[in-house]
């Protein structure tokens, strides 16, 4: 228990703090209007069209900060605050998601790796702990290591997510400026929102790595006894 707290607690707290920070910064910059008065959906459409991605659809999604790009359906789904919002926050998030659509259109390396890992991570996230515990308690070390392998895959996935997210934000800021959608102060606000969002991915990666270390430590400590 103490070991778990030692490994997982700092990462968990960092994650919570990052979540709070992104929500606060999104809410704050949702109140700041754009001088161009465009909605997030309009901005995403402009950016996509400017890059020849007329085939990528933009749809409204449910929920707060639920924005994402779906590479299979070639659909950009924007949360209500972003889809209709005419704010600095909406512009940043909409442009970020459009950035993922460019990565997909370019068949960008890190996005490809990340997409290829999605199925493994989906079953690994619930099967990993089960396999580990079965191996651990039945004293089947290879089985426990298989579980750890799945935790390892999740950690790699969380780390590969970082360049994907950083790059999408970088592209977003470049396009918002070069297309003349945001100006000086607005660009600063966009940066704040996107940096806060990036921190949540850093926290998630640290969480995944500390989970991996915790279970690996548990098993190797267990073997020594
Ligand atoms: Zn993203």
Boltz pocket constraint, residues with backbone or C-beta under 6 A from the ligand:
constraints:
  - pocket:
      binder: B
      contacts: [[A, 96], [A, 97], [A, 100], [A, 164], [A, 165], [A, 168]]
      max_distance: 6.0
